[in-house]
């Protein structure tokens, strides 16, 4: 099995773990981001409303799309990341830096590898998250879409590929900036642990992968949350003036939200995101690291 196939497979394991752990928190975040100001008093009010009005299964509404899609997305993330790391390592070996195998990458190399991973991921994550958000925010009593495949069929049928990729510009900004920081933080913590204890990567305690993943998740959201909020607004907006489109572009969305709702709108829904982050991101890296160890023994 090639290194790339192993990376993609291990990434899929991390992605599935991320979705199963993080989905209930994500639907609360999206509802708070996209509802009018004052709809919810806070995270618990929002979660309680979902539970009371839609039942416990509502917290996994739209899960099929991310379970399939995010598995692919995280697979692509880690595949692109590890490919980039090997590319920089080969350069380091030629220039006599980065240790014997060149894999002790500098901060700039790690950030660049993360940006590449984010952009590669964004091609798939944009439409996956768009469909998920449409399903998460539609009426429970009078749904427009029967499920993810029905949503794809209807949106593509009416608006074409541009409809499926609605909000893609801001998605790529979010992925590039966010994953640059995300993987830089995680890899630097891994490097520090290995150097401190004089051990190889496969000897790092799995509990540390969870802790480092949690820290990387907080670094990610500290940087991208306002961008993510704009993405959610764009992906729940109407497709045209005829069906209630509010925003002409990403920049228009930023200006309109700032003018009409002010700074608090850019952090609405941050609570469930910060609670979700350590669990979802810890699970992601734990899944990846454990799967990698198994696959590298084959």
N, C-alpha and C positions, 0 to 999 in steps of 0.2 A: 504494500500500500504506500503510495507516494506521500510526501510530507504535506502537500497541499490538500489531498483527500482527507488525511488525518485531521488537519486543522479545520476543514469544513465540517467534518463529522463531529468533532469535539465542540465546535461552535454551535451546531444544532442542539446538542445536549444542553449547552448553557442557555440557549434561547428558550427552549421548552421549560426549563426550570424558572427562567425569568417570568414567563407569562403566567404559569400556574401560581406563582407566589404573588405577583404584582397586580394581576388583573382587577381584583376588587377595589384596590386603592386607586387604580387608574380611572375607573368609571366615576368615582367620586370627584377626582380631580377635574375630569372633562366636564362633568355637570356644573361644577362650580365656576370653571373658566368661561363657559359658554352661556350661562344663564344671566338674565338681567340683574343688575345690582340690587341687593336686598332680597333676592329670592330665598337665599339660605343664610341663617345666622352664623353658621360655621360648618366645619367638617362633620361633626356628629349630627347636626340637624339635617344635613344633606344625606348622610348615610342612613339615618333613621327614616327619612322620607322615602328613600328607595326601598328599604326593607318593608315598610308599612304598606306602601302603595303598589309595589311590584313584586314583592316576595324575595326570598334569599337568592334564588337563581338569577335575579336581575344583575347581581354583582359579577356574573360571568356572561352577561349579555355581550354578544359580538366576539366571544372568545375564539371561535373557530378560525376567524380570519387571522388574528395575531398568532394563534397556536401554529398554524401553517406558515404564515408570513413572517412572524418574528423569528421562528426557527430558522427560516431561510436568511433573514436579515442578519441575525447574530452569527450565523455560519459565514456569511459574506464578510462581516466585520472582522472576525478572527482570521479568516483566510487571507484577507487583504493585509491585515496587521502583520501576521507572521511572515507573509511574503515580503513585505516592506522591511521588516526587521532583518530577514536574511539578506536582502539587497544591501542594506546599510552595513551589515556585518562583513559582507564580502569586500566592500569598499574599505572598511576599517582594517581588515587583514592586509590588504595591499599597501596601506599607509602605516602599518605597524601600530595601530591603536585599538582600544576596546578589548584588551585582553587577548589571550592566545587564539580564541575563536572569533574575536571581533564583536561578540554579542553584548558586551557591556556598552550599550548605546548612550550617546549624549542626550541631553534634554531636547535639543532641537530636532534630533533624529527621531526621537520617540513621539514628539508632537506632530512632526510631519507624517510619520507612519499612521498616527491616529487620525489625522485629517484625511489621508487617503482612504483609510478604512471607513470613515464616516461618509465620504462622498460615494464610495462604492455601495455602501449600505443604503444611502438615500434614494437610489434608483428604485429600490424595492420598497423601502419603508414608507415613502411618500404615499403611494396608492394604498398600501396595507393599512396605514393609520387613518387615511381618509375614509376608507370603508368602515373601519372599526368605529370611528367617531360618529359617522352617520347613523350607525346602528345603536350606539350608546345614547344618543341624544334624541332619537325619534320617540314619538308618543307610544306609550305602552298599550293604550286602548285603541288607537287608530294608526298602526304602523304603516309607513310608506313602503318599507322593504321587508320581505318575508325572511330574509337571511342574507349572508354575504354574497352569495352567487346571484341572487335576485337583484341586490343593490348594484353589483358590477354590470349585470345585463341591462338594467334600466338606465343607469348613468351613462354607460357607453352608447347605448342606443339613442339617447337624446343629445348627448354632448360630446361624444367621441372620446379619443384618448386624452384630450385636454381636460375633459370632465373628470376622468379617472385620476389625472395628475394635478388636480386643483390644489393650490397651496404649495406647489413643488419648490418654488424659489426660496421661500422662507424655510422649508424643510431642509434644503441643501445647506443653507446658512447654519441652521441649528446643528445639523449632523457634523459639518466640518469643524466648527468651533468647539462643539460639545465633546466630540470623540477625540479631538486633539488633546484636550485637557484630561479627559477620562483615562485614556490609555497611558498618557504621560504620568499621571498620578499613580496608577496601579503599578506600572513597570518600575518606576522609581522606588516605590515601597518594596517591591520584590527584590530589586537590586540591593537595597539597603539590608534587607534580611539575609540574603545570601552572603553578602560581604561580611556582615557582622558575625555570622556563625560559621563562615567558611564551608558552606554546603552548596549542593547543586539544586536546581529548581525543583526537581522531582522529590527532593528531601524536605522541602518547606512544609510545615504543618498545614494541613487543609484548613484548619481554623483560621490561620493567617490569611488564606486566600479569601475567606469570607470577610474578615476585618478590612483587608486592603480593598476589596471590592466595594464594601460599604463606604469607605473613605473616598474612593474614586467617584462613587455615585453622588456623594455630597458635593464634590468639586465640580462635577458635571452640571448639576442643577443650580448651583450658585451662579454659574455663568450663563446658562441658557434659558432659565425659566421664563423671563419676559418674551424671548423669541418663541418659546413653546406656546405661550398663551396666544400670540398673534397667529401662529400656525393653526391652533384650534379654532380661532375665530374665522380664519380664511376657509377652513375645511368644513365648517358648518354653515357658511354663508350661502345665499342663493347662487345659482349658476348664471342667472341673467336678471335683468331689471324686471322681467315679467314674473319671476318667482321670488322676488324680494331681495335681490342682491344689494347689500349695504356698502360693500367696499370695492372700489375700482381696481385696486392693486394692493400689494403688501404695504407700501409706504402710505397709501391712503388709509389703510386699516390702522396703522400705528398713529397717524395724525388724528383720526376720528376717535379712537379709544382714548387717547390722551386728552383731547379737547372735551369730550362728553363725560368721561368717567374718572379721569385723573390717574395719578400714580397707583392708587390701591388696586385698580383693575389689572395691573401688570403682575401682581403677586397673589391674586385671588386663586384659591385652590392649592396654595403652596404647602399648607399643613399636611394633607394626605400624601402629597408628593414626598415630603421629607420623612414621613413615617414609612412610606413604601420603599424609599430608596435603599436603605441598608439591607432590607430583606431581599428585594428583587436583584440588586446588583451583587450582593454577597452570593446569592444562589447562582447567578450567571457565571461568575468566575470560579466558584466551587465546581459547578457542572463542567466547565471547560477544562479546568486543571485535572480533575479526576479522570475525565474521559481521555484527555491527552496522555496521562500516565498509562492507562490501560492500552490505548492504541499504539503507543511507542514501544510496548513490549511485544507487539505482534511481529 
